[in-house]
Amino acid sequence: MNFSHKRVVNIIYILIVLKLKIMTLKIKVTAGKAEGATLIDAFDAALKEANIHNYNIIHLSSVIPFGSIVEEGKPSPNINQIGHRLYAVLSEMRVDEKGKYACAGLGWVQNEKGEGLFVEMQGSSEEEVKDKIQKSLRSMIDRRPNQNFKYENIKSKITSIKCENKPVCALVCAFYKTEQW
């Protein structure tokens, strides 16, 4: 059989697309903000708002694996998963000083293969968090010139809450998967 170079490239591309469809990891990004009687109570209330309050969160670093799709959305509640492990990248900030803001955010970038990077940032304003996300991801992209990340592909999710009378917490979580013990 005589295959042209273009035909071979097309076949390889189709195989990669099929593999991506089979091996796709959907990573969801959710957020919560809340007040509580104490800082830990505010954290728990923010977890509830994000719908991840019944899991044991296993913190991951910032790498998004090949073939992943990152999308915003809350997980569906599952009463049968109480206490399960939740693998996640988490940004959270707690504040108990009246008049101050708790701001948390995640930023991410991906290439055409679904590989990517997350950064988790906190600050006293959403603008500060957004600026930190941009600076960090741009630097991380520059450190990886062979992975084809592009500045214009940077995305983020940021949330904030002002401390009025009770402690507050803002959080953003990218959750990879849940797993039973």
Backbone as CSV, one residue per row, in Angstrom:
resi,resn,N_x,N_y,N_z,CA_x,CA_y,CA_z,C_x,C_y,C_z
1,MET,0.829,-1.179,0.000,0.000,0.000,0.000,0.871,1.240,0.000
2,ASN,0.456,2.226,-0.752,1.211,3.460,-0.846,0.418,4.594,-0.196
3,PHE,0.847,4.988,1.002,0.182,6.078,1.724,0.936,7.376,1.498
4,SER,0.214,8.424,1.214,0.858,9.731,1.110,1.131,10.254,2.517
5,HIS,2.042,11.184,2.609,2.381,11.788,3.898,1.145,12.436,4.529
6,LYS,0.361,13.138,3.726,-0.835,13.812,4.236,-1.829,12.796,4.796
7,ARG,-1.970,11.665,4.125,-2.904,10.632,4.588,-2.429,10.037,5.925
8,VAL,-1.144,9.821,6.069,-0.586,9.304,7.321,-0.827,10.297,8.446
9,VAL,-0.592,11.565,8.180,-0.827,12.601,9.191,-2.302,12.619,9.589
10,ASN,-3.208,12.502,8.619,-4.644,12.479,8.918,-5.022,11.266,9.761
11,ILE,-4.447,10.126,9.474,-4.729,8.918,10.252,-4.225,9.089,11.683
12,ILE,-3.031,9.624,11.842,-2.488,9.875,13.183,-3.382,10.849,13.937
13,TYR,-3.829,11.895,13.274,-4.714,12.876,13.913,-6.016,12.213,14.369
14,ILE,-6.605,11.389,13.534,-7.845,10.690,13.894,-7.616,9.781,15.100
15,LEU,-6.495,9.074,15.131,-6.190,8.216,16.278,-6.027,9.027,17.552
16,ILE,-5.388,10.185,17.460,-5.232,11.047,18.637,-6.588,11.539,19.121
17,VAL,-7.446,11.961,18.197,-8.788,12.432,18.571,-9.573,11.312,19.230
18,LEU,-9.507,10.109,18.680,-10.210,8.979,19.283,-9.672,8.682,20.675
19,LYS,-8.369,8.735,20.828,-7.770,8.502,22.147,-8.224,9.575,23.130
20,LEU,-8.278,10.832,22.683,-8.737,11.913,23.553,-10.165,11.683,24.017
21,LYS,-11.021,11.214,23.108,-12.414,10.971,23.472,-12.532,9.840,24.484
22,ILE,-11.672,8.864,24.387,-11.705,7.728,25.299,-11.082,8.102,26.643
23,MET,-10.004,8.860,26.627,-9.234,9.120,27.842,-9.517,10.488,28.465
24,THR,-10.576,11.166,28.077,-10.837,12.510,28.557,-11.127,12.533,30.050
25,LEU,-10.424,13.406,30.754,-10.673,13.673,32.159,-11.380,15.018,32.222
26,LYS,-12.584,15.047,32.777,-13.307,16.304,32.933,-13.000,16.866,34.314
27,ILE,-12.389,18.033,34.321,-12.064,18.725,35.559,-13.057,19.878,35.691
28,LYS,-13.789,19.895,36.789,-14.778,20.951,36.999,-14.222,21.992,37.960
29,VAL,-14.546,23.242,37.680,-14.138,24.345,38.539,-15.397,24.906,39.191
30,THR,-15.400,24.910,40.515,-16.534,25.401,41.287,-16.043,26.443,42.285
31,ALA,-16.968,27.252,42.802,-16.591,28.290,43.758,-17.639,28.398,44.847
32,GLY,-17.200,28.895,46.004,-18.106,29.146,47.111,-17.591,30.286,47.963
33,LYS,-18.512,30.996,48.579,-18.152,32.053,49.528,-19.240,32.082,50.582
34,ALA,-18.820,32.294,51.834,-19.796,32.246,52.919,-19.215,32.850,54.181
35,GLU,-20.100,33.117,55.130,-19.680,33.542,56.453,-20.024,32.435,57.437
36,GLY,-19.400,32.488,58.597,-19.655,31.480,59.612,-19.334,32.001,60.992
37,ALA,-19.624,31.200,61.991,-19.379,31.582,63.379,-17.883,31.684,63.691
38,THR,-17.078,30.880,62.988,-15.615,30.880,63.136,-15.010,30.792,61.741
39,LEU,-13.693,30.924,61.644,-13.037,30.799,60.336,-13.259,29.420,59.726
40,ILE,-13.141,28.365,60.540,-13.331,27.005,60.009,-14.788,26.777,59.619
41,ASP,-15.720,27.375,60.349,-17.133,27.271,60.001,-17.422,28.004,58.686
42,ALA,-16.783,29.157,58.482,-16.936,29.883,57.223,-16.382,29.044,56.058
43,PHE,-15.258,28.380,56.292,-14.676,27.489,55.281,-15.648,26.360,54.940
44,ASP,-16.223,25.739,55.958,-17.183,24.656,55.730,-18.406,25.154,54.963
45,ALA,-18.881,26.349,55.302,-20.041,26.912,54.610,-19.716,27.224,53.145
46,ALA,-18.495,27.692,52.882,-18.079,27.948,51.498,-17.946,26.640,50.719
47,LEU,-17.436,25.594,51.381,-17.388,24.269,50.740,-18.793,23.810,50.370
48,LYS,-19.757,24.053,51.267,-21.143,23.665,50.989,-21.691,24.424,49.787
49,GLU,-21.421,25.729,49.733,-21.894,26.505,48.586,-21.308,25.991,47.274
50,ALA,-20.061,25.517,47.335,-19.407,24.953,46.147,-19.835,23.507,45.894
51,ASN,-20.596,22.946,46.842,-21.110,21.573,46.780,-20.014,20.510,46.883
52,ILE,-18.989,20.813,47.682,-17.902,19.851,47.901,-17.652,19.641,49.392
53,HIS,-18.643,19.909,50.209,-18.500,19.893,51.668,-18.482,18.507,52.297
54,ASN,-18.872,17.494,51.596,-18.912,16.147,52.177,-17.739,15.270,51.756
55,TYR,-16.694,15.881,51.208,-15.534,15.124,50.744,-14.307,15.428,51.599
56,ASN,-13.368,14.505,51.588,-12.028,14.732,52.115,-11.184,15.204,50.943
57,ILE,-10.747,16.444,50.997,-10.053,17.038,49.861,-8.574,16.670,49.895
58,ILE,-8.124,16.073,48.814,-6.716,15.728,48.624,-6.136,16.794,47.694
59,HIS,-5.241,17.625,48.234,-4.682,18.740,47.466,-3.691,18.246,46.423
60,LEU,-3.871,18.721,45.205,-2.966,18.408,44.108,-2.146,19.647,43.768
61,SER,-1.051,19.438,43.074,-0.270,20.581,42.601,-0.965,21.139,41.363
62,SER,-0.255,21.686,40.444,-0.885,22.513,39.421,-0.921,21.928,38.012
63,VAL,-0.655,20.662,37.817,-0.541,20.127,36.461,-1.849,19.481,35.996
64,ILE,-2.262,19.863,34.796,-3.456,19.295,34.158,-2.976,18.218,33.186
65,PRO,-3.449,16.967,33.340,-2.953,15.891,32.477,-3.459,15.963,31.030
66,PHE,-2.732,15.277,30.170,-3.079,15.128,28.751,-4.543,14.702,28.603
67,GLY,-5.228,15.279,27.637,-6.588,14.866,27.314,-7.660,15.404,28.238
68,SER,-7.346,16.389,29.062,-8.323,16.909,30.026,-9.165,18.029,29.434
69,ILE,-10.375,18.122,29.949,-11.270,19.223,29.629,-11.581,19.923,30.945
70,VAL,-11.329,21.223,31.014,-11.640,22.008,32.212,-12.892,22.815,31.925
71,GLU,-13.892,22.675,32.805,-15.141,23.409,32.624,-15.680,23.849,33.978
72,GLU,-16.384,24.963,33.991,-16.971,25.448,35.225,-18.270,24.713,35.516
73,GLY,-18.517,24.435,36.785,-19.752,23.778,37.188,-19.601,23.111,38.534
74,LYS,-20.703,23.031,39.254,-20.685,22.384,40.566,-20.924,20.888,40.402
75,PRO,-20.322,20.090,41.278,-20.585,18.651,41.206,-22.014,18.360,41.639
76,SER,-22.559,17.309,41.123,-23.887,16.871,41.548,-23.766,16.286,42.948
77,PRO,-24.707,16.603,43.823,-24.631,16.020,45.168,-24.813,14.511,45.101
78,ASN,-24.021,13.803,45.864,-24.122,12.353,45.890,-24.004,11.889,47.335
79,ILE,-25.123,11.563,47.922,-25.185,11.154,49.322,-24.372,9.881,49.572
80,ASN,-24.132,9.111,48.528,-23.366,7.863,48.661,-21.855,8.096,48.663
81,GLN,-21.412,9.360,48.501,-19.981,9.641,48.462,-19.492,10.415,49.682
82,ILE,-20.266,10.480,50.735,-19.847,11.204,51.935,-18.560,10.584,52.482
83,GLY,-17.558,11.436,52.666,-16.274,10.980,53.180,-15.306,10.485,52.123
84,HIS,-15.728,10.420,50.869,-14.825,9.980,49.810,-13.723,11.010,49.581
85,ARG,-12.672,10.575,48.916,-11.579,11.476,48.545,-12.002,12.320,47.344
86,LEU,-11.626,13.573,47.375,-11.834,14.472,46.241,-10.468,15.038,45.877
87,TYR,-9.964,14.665,44.712,-8.672,15.149,44.250,-8.879,16.523,43.626
88,ALA,-8.180,17.538,44.145,-8.489,18.898,43.733,-7.315,19.851,43.880
89,VAL,-7.368,20.921,43.082,-6.526,22.091,43.270,-7.441,23.115,43.921
90,LEU,-7.041,23.630,45.086,-7.917,24.484,45.878,-7.236,25.805,46.214
91,SER,-7.960,26.887,45.989,-7.538,28.208,46.434,-8.573,28.680,47.439
92,GLU,-8.117,29.068,48.634,-9.076,29.544,49.632,-8.446,30.601,50.501
93,MET,-9.295,31.526,50.932,-8.836,32.580,51.836,-9.917,32.828,52.873
94,ARG,-9.468,32.937,54.127,-10.371,33.187,55.247,-9.993,34.524,55.898
95,VAL,-11.018,35.287,56.278,-10.793,36.594,56.893,-11.776,36.772,58.048
96,ASP,-11.280,37.326,59.163,-12.177,37.624,60.284,-12.038,39.066,60.761
97,GLU,-11.410,39.907,59.931,-11.258,41.324,60.269,-12.309,42.139,59.521
98,LYS,-13.177,42.800,60.271,-14.284,43.562,59.699,-13.775,44.568,58.659
99,GLY,-14.470,44.590,57.516,-14.126,45.498,56.433,-13.147,44.937,55.415
100,LYS,-12.488,43.829,55.725,-11.515,43.209,54.811,-12.227,42.213,53.896
101,TYR,-11.606,41.951,52.753,-12.149,41.008,51.781,-11.336,39.718,51.762
102,ALA,-12.035,38.628,51.566,-11.396,37.349,51.253,-11.626,37.119,49.768
103,CYS,-10.548,37.029,49.005,-10.635,36.812,47.556,-9.776,35.605,47.192
104,ALA,-10.351,34.701,46.441,-9.630,33.496,46.021,-9.890,33.261,44.540
105,GLY,-8.900,32.693,43.870,-9.081,32.414,42.455,-8.170,31.321,41.953
106,LEU,-8.614,30.698,40.892,-7.809,29.732,40.146,-7.659,30.262,38.725
107,GLY,-6.475,30.118,38.197,-6.241,30.417,36.798,-5.721,29.158,36.133
108,TRP,-5.972,29.030,34.836,-5.470,27.858,34.133,-5.233,28.174,32.667
109,VAL,-4.387,27.362,32.084,-4.089,27.444,30.666,-3.910,26.020,30.163
110,GLN,-4.350,25.773,28.932,-4.198,24.448,28.319,-3.727,24.593,26.881
111,ASN,-3.048,23.554,26.407,-2.675,23.509,24.999,-3.692,22.659,24.242
112,GLU,-3.457,22.456,22.969,-4.420,21.724,22.124,-4.540,20.245,22.493
113,LYS,-3.594,19.713,23.263,-3.662,18.314,23.696,-4.368,18.152,25.040
114,GLY,-4.828,19.256,25.618,-5.516,19.193,26.908,-4.595,19.271,28.109
115,GLU,-3.275,19.284,27.864,-2.326,19.437,28.963,-2.395,20.881,29.453
116,GLY,-2.087,21.081,30.732,-2.141,22.447,31.197,-1.618,22.644,32.600
117,LEU,-1.857,23.850,33.089,-1.380,24.270,34.393,-2.475,25.042,35.117
118,PHE,-2.562,24.838,36.422,-3.407,25.637,37.299,-2.511,26.482,38.186
119,VAL,-3.009,27.635,38.610,-2.401,28.388,39.702,-3.516,28.785,40.655
120,GLU,-3.203,28.766,41.931,-4.168,29.166,42.949,-3.643,30.409,43.639
121,MET,-4.497,31.447,43.695,-4.075,32.738,44.235,-5.119,33.282,45.209
122,GLN,-4.634,34.105,46.134,-5.492,34.789,47.098,-5.048,36.242,47.163
123,GLY,-5.960,37.102,47.644,-5.605,38.507,47.798,-6.721,39.282,48.453
124,SER,-6.534,40.583,48.531,-7.519,41.441,49.190,-8.520,42.051,48.212
125,SER,-8.339,41.801,46.905,-9.302,42.251,45.888,-9.282,41.282,44.709
126,GLU,-10.366,41.275,43.958,-10.421,40.405,42.778,-9.397,40.843,41.742
127,GLU,-9.163,42.144,41.630,-8.172,42.652,40.679,-6.768,42.163,41.030
128,GLU,-6.447,42.165,42.325,-5.142,41.675,42.777,-4.977,40.196,42.431
129,VAL,-6.024,39.409,42.675,-5.969,37.973,42.386,-5.803,37.744,40.886
130,LYS,-6.579,38.469,40.080,-6.481,38.321,38.622,-5.077,38.660,38.129
131,ASP,-4.496,39.732,38.673,-3.145,40.140,38.288,-2.120,39.066,38.661
132,LYS,-2.241,38.512,39.857,-1.331,37.439,40.289,-1.456,36.207,39.391
133,ILE,-2.693,35.861,39.023,-2.922,34.715,38.142,-2.229,34.945,36.802
134,GLN,-2.444,36.115,36.208,-1.837,36.430,34.912,-0.304,36.375,34.984
135,LYS,0.266,37.027,35.991,1.730,37.051,36.118,2.299,35.651,36.313
136,SER,1.661,34.875,37.182,2.174,33.531,37.462,2.081,32.625,36.247
137,LEU,0.932,32.612,35.588,0.784,31.722,34.434,1.668,32.154,33.268
138,ARG,1.820,33.442,33.057,2.717,33.897,31.984,4.159,33.418,32.250
139,SER,4.588,33.515,33.487,5.927,33.050,33.839,6.042,31.535,33.664
140,MET,5.018,30.812,34.095,5.033,29.348,33.965,5.008,28.922,32.495
141,ILE,4.266,29.661,31.672,4.230,29.387,30.229,5.617,29.602,29.638
142,ASP,6.253,30.698,29.999,7.602,30.999,29.485,8.608,29.918,29.863
143,ARG,8.402,29.284,30.993,9.301,28.232,31.468,9.098,26.922,30.688
144,ARG,8.025,26.844,29.909,7.686,25.623,29.176,7.487,25.928,27.690
145,PRO,8.508,26.388,26.987,8.328,26.823,25.594,7.923,25.701,24.631
146,ASN,8.202,24.465,24.973,7.901,23.357,24.061,6.508,22.774,24.245
147,GLN,5.708,23.333,25.166,4.387,22.761,25.415,3.252,23.527,24.743
148,ASN,3.591,24.545,23.960,2.619,25.273,23.140,1.472,25.903,23.925
149,PHE,1.748,26.422,25.116,0.742,27.184,25.843,0.737,28.600,25.274
150,LYS,-0.434,29.211,25.232,-0.552,30.562,24.694,-1.166,31.492,25.738
151,TYR,-0.614,32.701,25.832,-1.110,33.681,26.805,-2.611,33.920,26.655
152,GLU,-3.081,33.973,25.410,-4.500,34.289,25.177,-5.440,33.167,25.627
153,ASN,-4.894,32.010,25.960,-5.722,30.896,26.441,-5.869,30.879,27.962
154,ILE,-5.336,31.867,28.657,-5.444,31.912,30.115,-6.892,32.200,30.514
155,LYS,-7.391,31.372,31.423,-8.749,31.526,31.953,-8.671,31.593,33.471
156,SER,-9.735,32.114,34.082,-9.735,32.176,35.541,-11.152,32.178,36.092
157,LYS,-11.230,31.801,37.355,-12.459,31.856,38.143,-12.060,32.471,39.479
158,ILE,-12.719,33.583,39.832,-12.377,34.324,41.048,-13.663,34.607,41.812
159,THR,-13.589,34.512,43.127,-14.728,34.872,43.968,-14.233,35.639,45.179
160,SER,-15.132,36.437,45.770,-14.739,37.232,46.930,-15.936,37.498,47.832
161,ILE,-15.635,37.829,49.078,-16.662,38.165,50.051,-16.055,39.120,51.076
162,LYS,-16.848,40.093,51.499,-16.404,41.076,52.485,-16.814,40.628,53.879
163,CYS,-15.895,40.776,54.819,-16.183,40.458,56.217,-16.954,41.628,56.823
164,GLU,-18.180,41.369,57.214,-19.016,42.404,57.840,-19.007,42.227,59.360
165,ASN,-19.637,41.153,59.829,-19.728,40.912,61.272,-19.180,39.556,61.691
166,LYS,-19.177,38.620,60.765,-18.724,37.257,61.056,-17.541,36.911,60.163
167,PRO,-16.739,35.924,60.542,-15.653,35.456,59.678,-16.190,34.981,58.322
168,VAL,-15.361,35.137,57.289,-15.765,34.759,55.925,-14.691,33.906,55.261
169,CYS,-15.115,33.205,54.227,-14.199,32.399,53.417,-14.641,32.462,51.964
170,ALA,-13.674,32.611,51.079,-13.901,32.520,49.633,-13.014,31.394,49.126
171,LEU,-13.546,30.564,48.247,-12.741,29.478,47.692,-13.137,29.161,46.263
172,VAL,-12.158,28.688,45.519,-12.366,28.173,44.166,-11.639,26.840,44.111
173,CYS,-12.312,25.839,43.556,-11.773,24.481,43.548,-11.902,23.864,42.155
174,ALA,-10.816,23.281,41.671,-10.844,22.474,40.442,-10.776,21.028,40.886
175,PHE,-11.867,20.293,40.692,-11.870,18.921,41.171,-11.742,17.943,40.010
176,TYR,-10.826,17.008,40.221,-10.477,16.034,39.190,-11.384,14.810,39.256
177,LYS,-11.467,14.207,40.414,-12.309,13.023,40.552,-12.507,12.703,42.022
178,THR,-13.500,11.850,42.276,-13.712,11.346,43.620,-13.371,9.876,43.630
179,GLU,-13.054,9.403,44.831,-12.652,8.002,44.957,-12.991,7.511,46.368
180,GLN,-13.501,6.328,46.439,-13.803,5.707,47.727,-12.506,5.297,48.406
181,TRP,-12.528,5.256,49.732,-11.352,4.841,50.497,-11.089,3.373,50.328
